[in-house]
Amino acid sequence: MEPVNAAIIYYSATGTVHPLAQAAAGGADKAGAHVRLRKVAELPPPEAINARPTWGQHLQDTADIAEVSLDDLAWADVVLFGAPTCFGNVPSCAERLAGASVPLVPVGPSVRAMVTGTTPPSAVDLHWRAAKLVAGQSGTVAAAAEGRDALMAGGVMQAGMR
């Protein structure tokens, strides 16, 4: 049987998603796949990137990782996308995927709605809510992935688990 071609494509401004993408690439490689680890190109101007030291540093640290191209998508038998959220919303790279007819499926309730209100939740309540969000993801993610060639996972929970 021919090895699978796996494209691991991610966006990570300050480095949160980068180690997750590396782990996915390592696992695919260990399983015998041909792997391409690719990052999504940065759109903001250099002065915006350099205004946040962690952003500029991460960009330097990952300069050796190629940016994704359409050729990578055509080459791949399977594609894994990863991206963080931006203030509770999908990042612009995910919005570009939606513009290319890749559907975005929310998983669970809005985190903003869960943590705002007249009385802020307690630390114990936040922990319970986070556990509930994580527990509820498997069914929704499995249903969203059914019949699809790609699934992009992104959200505030990886930042909370960091």
Backbone torsions as a table, in degrees:
resi	resn	phi	psi	omega
1	MET	NA	136.6	179.4
2	GLU	-69.2	141.5	174.8
3	PRO	-63.9	150.2	178.3
4	VAL	-79.1	141.1	172.5
5	ASN	-92.5	115.3	-176.8
6	ALA	-115.4	121.2	175.1
7	ALA	-100.7	120.7	176.8
8	ILE	-104.4	110.0	-173.7
9	ILE	-118.4	130.0	-175.9
10	TYR	-144.4	160.8	169.7
11	TYR	-124.2	133.1	-179.4
12	SER	-153.6	100.5	-178.3
13	ALA	-66.4	-48.0	-173.9
14	THR	-112.6	3.9	172.9
15	GLY	107.2	0.6	-178.1
16	THR	-66.2	-43.1	-175.6
17	VAL	-86.8	-22.2	-177.4
18	HIS	-53.9	-49.6	179.7
19	PRO	-65.1	-28.2	176.1
20	LEU	-66.9	-41.6	178.1
21	ALA	-65.5	-40.7	177.3
22	GLN	-61.6	-42.0	179.5
23	ALA	-64.4	-41.3	178.4
24	ALA	-64.0	-41.9	178.8
25	ALA	-64.7	-42.0	178.4
26	GLY	-63.2	-41.6	178.5
27	GLY	-65.4	-41.2	179.0
28	ALA	-65.8	-40.8	177.8
29	ASP	-63.1	-44.1	-180.0
30	LYS	-62.9	-30.9	179.0
31	ALA	-80.6	-2.6	176.2
32	GLY	100.9	5.9	-179.5
33	ALA	-79.2	154.4	166.3
34	HIS	-83.3	127.0	-170.7
35	VAL	-120.8	137.3	168.4
36	ARG	-121.5	116.7	174.0
37	LEU	-94.0	120.0	-176.6
38	ARG	-132.5	147.2	176.3
39	LYS	-110.2	156.7	176.4
40	VAL	-83.1	137.1	-179.1
41	ALA	-63.0	145.6	174.8
42	GLU	-77.7	137.1	178.0
43	LEU	-99.7	-32.2	-177.2
44	PRO	-64.5	156.0	177.8
45	PRO	-68.9	156.2	-178.2
46	PRO	-53.9	-35.8	-179.2
47	GLU	-65.4	-31.6	176.3
48	ALA	-71.3	-41.5	178.9
49	ILE	-64.8	-46.5	-177.0
50	ASN	-71.9	-14.6	176.7
51	ALA	-69.7	-21.2	176.3
52	ARG	-113.1	105.0	-174.5
53	PRO	-53.8	-38.1	-179.0
54	THR	-67.7	-32.3	179.1
55	TRP	-68.3	-50.9	178.9
56	GLY	-61.2	-40.1	179.8
57	GLN	-64.8	-43.4	179.7
58	HIS	-63.9	-38.6	178.0
59	LEU	-61.8	-40.7	176.1
60	GLN	-66.3	-42.3	-177.3
61	ASP	-64.8	-24.7	-177.0
62	THR	-112.5	21.1	-178.7
63	ALA	-60.1	-24.6	-178.8
64	ASP	-82.1	-6.2	179.8
65	ILE	-91.6	125.4	-178.1
66	ALA	-67.4	150.0	174.6
67	GLU	-81.5	146.7	-177.5
68	VAL	-66.3	145.7	176.0
69	SER	-132.5	168.7	176.5
70	LEU	-62.4	-29.4	177.1
71	ASP	-61.2	-36.6	178.4
72	ASP	-64.1	-39.8	179.2
73	LEU	-68.6	-39.2	178.8
74	ALA	-67.8	-34.4	-179.7
75	TRP	-69.7	-34.2	-168.8
76	ALA	-77.2	140.5	168.4
77	ASP	-85.3	-30.1	179.4
78	VAL	-140.2	142.0	-179.6
79	VAL	-126.9	130.9	175.1
80	LEU	-116.2	121.9	178.0
81	PHE	-105.6	144.0	174.3
82	GLY	-142.1	137.2	179.3
83	ALA	-157.5	151.1	176.0
84	PRO	-82.4	179.2	170.4
85	THR	-96.6	164.7	176.9
86	CYS	-125.2	100.9	-177.2
87	PHE	55.4	41.6	177.4
88	GLY	84.7	-0.4	-180.0
89	ASN	-114.1	166.4	176.4
90	VAL	-70.9	147.0	177.8
91	PRO	-71.9	166.4	-177.0
92	SER	-60.4	-29.6	178.8
93	CYS	-65.4	-34.8	177.4
94	ALA	-71.4	-35.5	176.9
95	GLU	-63.3	-35.3	176.9
96	ARG	-65.9	-35.3	175.6
97	LEU	-64.1	-41.7	178.8
98	ALA	-61.4	-36.1	177.3
99	GLY	-67.1	-18.6	177.8
100	ALA	-99.4	23.0	176.9
101	SER	69.8	27.1	171.6
102	VAL	-95.8	113.0	-175.1
103	PRO	-69.0	144.2	175.1
104	LEU	-104.3	124.4	-176.5
105	VAL	-116.7	112.9	178.1
106	PRO	-68.7	146.2	179.8
107	VAL	-114.8	108.1	177.1
108	GLY	82.1	-178.2	-178.2
109	PRO	-74.0	163.9	176.7
110	SER	-63.4	130.6	177.7
111	VAL	-65.0	-37.6	178.3
112	ARG	-56.8	-44.0	179.4
113	ALA	-66.3	-30.2	-178.1
114	MET	-75.1	-27.5	-173.3
115	VAL	-109.8	1.4	177.3
116	THR	-114.8	165.8	179.9
117	GLY	147.8	-172.3	-177.4
118	THR	-69.3	-33.6	177.7
119	THR	-120.9	117.1	179.0
120	PRO	-61.4	143.3	179.2
121	PRO	-68.4	151.1	177.0
122	SER	-74.8	167.0	178.1
123	ALA	-60.3	-39.4	179.1
124	VAL	-65.5	-41.9	-179.9
125	ASP	-65.6	-39.5	177.7
126	LEU	-62.6	-41.3	178.1
127	HIS	-61.3	-43.9	179.2
128	TRP	-63.2	-44.0	-179.4
129	ARG	-64.4	-40.3	178.2
130	ALA	-62.8	-44.0	178.6
131	ALA	-61.5	-39.9	179.2
132	LYS	-64.9	-41.2	178.0
133	LEU	-61.0	-47.9	-178.4
134	VAL	-63.1	-44.0	-178.7
135	ALA	-63.1	-32.5	-177.3
136	GLY	-82.6	-5.7	-174.7
137	GLN	-76.6	-34.5	-170.9
138	SER	-59.1	-45.1	-179.6
139	GLY	-65.4	-42.5	-179.3
140	THR	-67.9	-42.9	-179.7
141	VAL	-65.2	-43.2	178.9
142	ALA	-61.5	-42.8	179.5
143	ALA	-66.7	-39.5	179.5
144	ALA	-66.9	-32.5	-177.7
145	ALA	-78.6	-20.9	-175.8
146	GLU	-59.4	124.6	178.0
147	GLY	77.5	5.7	-178.5
148	ARG	-102.5	153.9	175.7
149	ASP	-91.0	-19.2	-177.3
150	ALA	-145.5	151.7	177.3
151	LEU	-140.9	126.2	179.0
152	MET	-104.7	123.7	178.4
153	ALA	-107.2	125.6	177.8
154	GLY	-155.2	150.0	177.7
155	GLY	169.4	176.0	-176.8
156	VAL	-75.9	-19.3	-174.0
157	MET	-67.0	-32.9	177.9
158	GLN	-66.1	-30.1	175.8
159	ALA	-69.8	-36.7	178.6
160	GLY	-71.1	-24.1	-178.8
161	MET	-92.1	-7.8	-174.1
162	ARG	-59.6	NA	NA
